[in-house]
Amino acid sequence: MYDPVYTRAFYNMYAEAEWLRLEKTAFGRLKAIIHNDFIKRYIRPGDRVLDAGSGPGRFSITITENGGKVTVLDISDHQLTLAKQKLTEAKVLGCVEQFIEADIVDLSMFSTGHFDSVICYGGALSYVCEKRYEAAAELIRVTRPGGFILVSVMSLLGGLLTIITQQRDLSALRSPEDTMSFRPGLWEVLDTGNLLSFPSKSVEKQHAPMHLYTAEELQNLFKGCDVLEVVGSNVTTSEFSNALEEISADSHAWSTLIELERKLNSNPGLVNSGNHIILVARR
C-alpha cells in the first residue's frame, strides 16, 4: 500500500497548494492555529527540532519564531524548495540547520537522541500506511530522552465524514460495500482505516494512499513514551460549513470559536471527531 515514489510525485505536483490549504479557508486557518498551539507550548529557545514531513515549512517557521533551530525534512524535493523560499521570506533561514530530502521511515542519517524535539504534523504518519510502526520508532529514536514528540494524523472518523459529504450522488451511502474508482467502500475504510484512493481537490491526480487513525491506535504507536496530550483538530467545525467563513470575518465570533475549540478538543468524546488527531509524547 505505501508507495513513496507516488507520494513524492503527488506532493511535487501539489506544490504551493500545500501551503495555501492552511490559510485560504477559515477551516484551514483554525487547523493551523491549533497545531501551532502545541509548538508554542513545548518548543523552547535553543531546542534542536526536526520538522519531519515539513511540506512547505509553515510549522518550521513557527518553530524558529519560538526560538528553535530546525532541520527541515520532507520526501518531496519540490516541497523542500518551497520551504526554503517561505523560510527566506519569513527572514528565519538563519535558524535552519539543514534541508533534507528523506522518508520518515528511515532517519538513519541522524544519530539516536539527535534532537531535543521532533514534530511530524499534517499526516506524514498517515501516508506511510503499513510502515507507520517503523516510522514512529524512528521519530522516537532520534528524540533525546526527555524530549518531546508532536505528531498529527488524519482521523478515521473525519475521513469517513469527508467521503460521505463529498459524494453528491450519495454513492458512498447507497453502496457502502463497493469500492469505486473515485472512492473506496465505506465499510472497507471503517474496518481497515486504509483510504486507498480518491480524487484530489487541488490537483488532477488521485490522492496518495493513507491510513486513518483512531486516537487509541495513535497512542499505541507511542506506547513506549509518556503520552501527555491527545486532542482533535477542528472538532467544533466542518470543512463544508457555509457559516465558517462568515464567523471568521467577525473578530469577536472568530476569537470565541478558537477558544471554544481549545476548550473542547481534548474532550474524550470529541477527540476522534476532528479532521486530525494531535498527540504529544515525552520520550
C-alpha positions as CSV (number, residue, x, y, z in Angstrom):
1,M,0.0,0.0,0.0
2,Y,2.7,2.5,0.9
3,D,4.2,3.9,-2.3
4,P,6.9,6.5,-1.5
5,V,7.5,7.2,-5.2
6,Y,3.8,8.1,-5.8
7,T,3.6,10.1,-2.6
8,R,6.7,12.1,-3.6
9,A,5.2,12.7,-7.1
10,F,1.9,13.7,-5.7
11,Y,3.4,16.3,-3.4
12,N,5.7,17.6,-6.1
13,M,2.6,18.2,-8.2
14,Y,0.6,19.6,-5.1
15,A,3.3,22.3,-4.8
16,E,2.0,25.5,-3.2
17,A,-1.5,24.1,-2.6
18,E,0.0,22.5,0.5
19,W,1.0,25.9,1.8
20,L,-2.4,27.5,0.9
21,R,-4.6,24.9,2.4
22,L,-3.9,26.3,5.9
23,E,-4.6,29.9,5.1
24,K,-7.1,30.2,2.2
25,T,-10.1,28.9,4.3
26,A,-11.2,29.5,7.8
27,F,-11.2,25.8,8.4
28,G,-7.5,25.6,7.4
29,R,-6.6,28.7,9.5
30,L,-8.2,27.1,12.6
31,K,-6.3,23.9,12.0
32,A,-3.0,25.9,11.8
33,I,-3.8,27.8,15.0
34,I,-4.5,24.6,16.9
35,H,-1.4,22.8,15.6
36,N,0.8,25.9,16.4
37,D,-0.5,26.0,20.0
38,F,1.4,22.8,20.8
39,I,4.7,24.1,19.2
40,K,4.4,27.2,21.3
41,R,3.8,25.2,24.4
42,Y,6.6,22.6,24.0
43,I,9.4,24.1,21.9
44,R,11.9,26.1,23.9
45,P,14.5,28.6,22.8
46,G,17.7,26.8,21.7
47,D,16.0,23.5,21.1
48,R,17.2,21.4,18.1
49,V,14.0,20.4,16.3
50,L,13.2,18.0,13.5
51,D,10.3,19.0,11.3
52,A,9.6,15.6,9.8
53,G,7.3,15.8,6.8
54,S,7.7,19.6,6.7
55,G,5.9,20.3,3.5
56,P,6.4,24.0,2.6
57,G,7.7,24.9,6.0
58,R,4.7,26.5,7.7
59,F,5.4,24.9,11.0
60,S,9.1,25.2,10.6
61,I,8.6,28.9,10.7
62,T,6.7,28.6,14.0
63,I,9.5,26.5,15.4
64,T,12.1,29.2,14.6
65,E,9.8,32.0,15.9
66,N,9.6,30.1,19.2
67,G,13.4,30.1,19.4
68,G,14.1,26.6,18.0
69,K,16.8,25.5,15.5
70,V,15.0,23.4,12.9
71,T,16.0,20.7,10.5
72,V,13.5,20.7,7.6
73,L,12.8,17.2,6.2
74,D,10.4,16.1,3.5
75,I,10.0,13.3,0.9
76,S,9.2,15.9,-1.8
77,D,12.1,17.9,-3.3
78,H,9.5,20.5,-4.6
79,Q,8.1,21.0,-1.1
80,L,11.6,21.5,0.3
81,T,12.3,24.1,-2.4
82,L,9.1,25.9,-1.4
83,A,10.0,25.6,2.3
84,K,13.4,27.3,1.7
85,Q,11.5,30.1,-0.1
86,K,9.0,30.5,2.7
87,L,11.6,30.5,5.4
88,T,13.7,33.0,3.5
89,E,10.6,35.3,3.1
90,A,10.0,35.0,6.8
91,K,13.6,36.0,7.5
92,V,14.3,33.0,9.6
93,L,16.6,31.0,7.3
94,G,19.5,31.5,9.8
95,C,17.6,29.3,12.3
96,V,17.6,26.3,9.8
97,E,20.3,23.7,10.4
98,Q,19.6,21.6,7.3
99,F,17.1,20.8,4.5
100,I,16.9,17.1,3.9
101,E,15.0,15.1,1.3
102,A,14.2,11.9,3.1
103,D,11.5,9.4,4.1
104,I,10.4,9.4,7.8
105,V,10.5,5.5,7.7
106,D,14.3,5.8,7.5
107,L,16.0,8.5,9.6
108,S,19.4,6.7,9.7
109,M,21.2,9.9,8.8
110,F,20.6,11.0,12.4
111,S,22.1,9.5,15.5
112,T,19.9,8.3,18.4
113,G,18.8,11.2,20.5
114,H,20.0,13.8,18.0
115,F,17.0,16.2,18.5
116,D,15.5,17.9,21.6
117,S,12.1,17.6,20.0
118,V,10.5,16.1,16.8
119,I,7.4,17.4,15.0
120,C,5.6,15.3,12.5
121,Y,2.5,17.3,11.5
122,G,-0.1,17.1,8.8
123,G,-0.2,13.5,8.0
124,A,3.2,12.1,7.1
125,L,2.5,9.2,9.5
126,S,-0.8,8.6,7.7
127,Y,0.9,8.4,4.3
128,V,3.4,5.7,5.3
129,C,0.5,3.4,5.9
130,E,1.7,-0.1,7.0
131,K,5.1,1.4,7.6
132,R,3.8,3.5,10.4
133,Y,5.3,1.4,13.1
134,E,8.8,1.8,11.6
135,A,8.3,5.5,11.1
136,A,7.1,6.0,14.7
137,A,10.1,4.1,16.0
138,E,12.4,6.3,14.0
139,L,10.7,9.5,15.3
140,I,11.2,8.2,18.9
141,R,14.7,7.1,18.3
142,V,16.0,10.4,17.1
143,T,14.5,12.3,20.0
144,R,16.6,12.6,23.1
145,P,15.4,11.1,26.4
146,G,13.0,13.6,28.0
147,G,12.4,15.3,24.6
148,F,9.0,15.9,23.1
149,I,7.4,14.3,20.1
150,L,4.5,16.2,18.5
151,V,2.5,14.4,15.7
152,S,-0.7,14.7,13.9
153,V,-2.5,12.2,11.7
154,M,-5.7,12.1,9.7
155,S,-8.7,11.0,11.8
156,L,-10.7,7.9,10.8
157,L,-14.0,9.4,11.7
158,G,-13.1,12.7,10.0
159,G,-12.1,10.8,6.9
160,L,-15.3,8.8,6.8
161,L,-17.4,12.0,7.1
162,T,-15.4,13.5,4.2
163,I,-16.1,10.5,2.0
164,I,-19.8,10.9,2.7
165,T,-20.1,14.7,2.3
166,Q,-18.0,14.9,-0.8
167,Q,-20.2,12.5,-2.8
168,R,-23.2,14.5,-4.0
169,D,-24.7,11.4,-5.6
170,L,-24.8,9.7,-2.2
171,S,-22.9,6.7,-3.7
172,A,-20.9,6.1,-0.5
173,L,-24.1,5.6,1.4
174,R,-26.1,3.8,-1.3
175,S,-23.3,1.3,-1.9
176,P,-21.1,1.3,1.3
177,E,-19.6,-2.1,0.4
178,D,-18.5,-1.1,-3.1
179,T,-15.0,0.2,-3.9
180,M,-15.1,2.5,-7.0
181,S,-12.5,4.3,-9.0
182,F,-13.4,7.7,-7.3
183,R,-13.6,6.4,-3.7
184,P,-13.2,3.3,-1.6
185,G,-16.0,1.4,0.0
186,L,-17.3,3.0,3.3
187,W,-17.2,-0.3,5.2
188,E,-13.7,-1.1,4.0
189,V,-12.4,2.2,5.3
190,L,-14.2,1.8,8.6
191,D,-12.8,-1.8,9.1
192,T,-9.2,-1.2,8.0
193,G,-8.5,2.6,8.3
194,N,-7.0,2.4,4.9
195,L,-8.0,5.1,2.4
196,L,-6.5,3.7,-0.8
197,S,-7.5,6.2,-3.5
198,F,-9.7,9.3,-4.0
199,P,-9.6,12.4,-6.3
200,S,-7.6,15.3,-5.0
201,K,-9.5,18.6,-4.8
202,S,-6.3,20.6,-5.7
203,V,-4.6,18.7,-8.5
204,E,-5.7,16.4,-11.3
205,K,-4.3,13.3,-9.7
206,Q,-5.5,10.6,-7.4
207,H,-4.5,11.4,-3.8
208,A,-1.7,9.4,-2.3
209,P,-3.0,6.4,-0.2
210,M,-3.2,6.9,3.5
211,H,-4.0,5.2,6.8
212,L,-6.6,6.9,9.0
213,Y,-6.3,6.6,12.8
214,T,-8.3,6.5,15.9
215,A,-6.9,8.2,19.0
216,E,-6.3,4.8,20.7
217,E,-4.4,3.5,17.6
218,L,-2.2,6.6,17.5
219,Q,-1.4,6.3,21.2
220,N,-0.4,2.6,20.7
221,L,2.3,3.8,18.2
222,F,3.9,5.7,21.1
223,K,3.1,3.3,24.0
224,G,6.8,3.3,25.0
225,C,6.7,7.0,25.6
226,D,4.8,9.1,28.2
227,V,1.8,10.4,26.3
228,L,1.0,13.9,27.6
229,E,-1.8,15.1,25.4
230,V,-4.2,13.7,22.7
231,V,-6.6,16.2,21.1
232,G,-8.7,16.5,18.0
233,S,-8.2,19.4,15.5
234,N,-11.3,21.2,14.2
235,V,-13.7,19.3,16.4
236,T,-16.1,22.3,16.5
237,T,-16.3,22.8,12.8
238,S,-17.0,21.1,9.4
239,E,-14.8,21.7,6.4
240,F,-18.0,22.1,4.4
241,S,-19.8,24.5,6.7
242,N,-21.1,27.6,4.9
243,A,-21.1,29.6,8.1
244,L,-17.4,29.2,8.9
245,E,-16.2,32.0,6.6
246,E,-18.8,34.4,8.0
247,I,-17.7,33.5,11.5
248,S,-14.1,34.2,10.7
249,A,-15.0,37.6,9.3
250,D,-16.3,38.7,12.7
251,S,-13.3,39.1,15.0
252,H,-15.3,38.5,18.2
253,A,-17.1,35.5,16.9
254,W,-13.8,34.1,15.5
255,S,-12.0,34.6,18.8
256,T,-14.8,32.8,20.6
257,L,-14.7,29.9,18.2
258,I,-11.0,29.5,18.6
259,E,-11.3,29.5,22.4
260,L,-14.2,27.0,22.2
261,E,-12.0,24.7,20.0
262,R,-9.2,24.9,22.6
263,K,-11.6,24.1,25.4
264,L,-13.3,21.2,23.7
265,N,-10.7,19.4,21.6
266,S,-9.3,17.3,24.4
267,N,-12.8,16.1,25.4
268,P,-12.7,12.3,25.1
269,G,-16.0,12.2,23.3
270,L,-14.7,14.7,20.6
271,V,-11.1,13.8,20.0
272,N,-11.9,11.3,17.3
273,S,-14.3,13.6,15.6
274,G,-11.7,16.1,14.4
275,N,-10.1,16.3,11.0
276,H,-6.8,15.5,12.5
277,I,-5.7,13.9,15.8
278,I,-2.7,15.5,17.6
279,L,-0.6,13.7,20.1
280,V,2.2,15.0,22.3
281,A,4.6,12.4,24.0
282,R,7.7,12.6,26.0
283,R,10.4,10.1,25.2
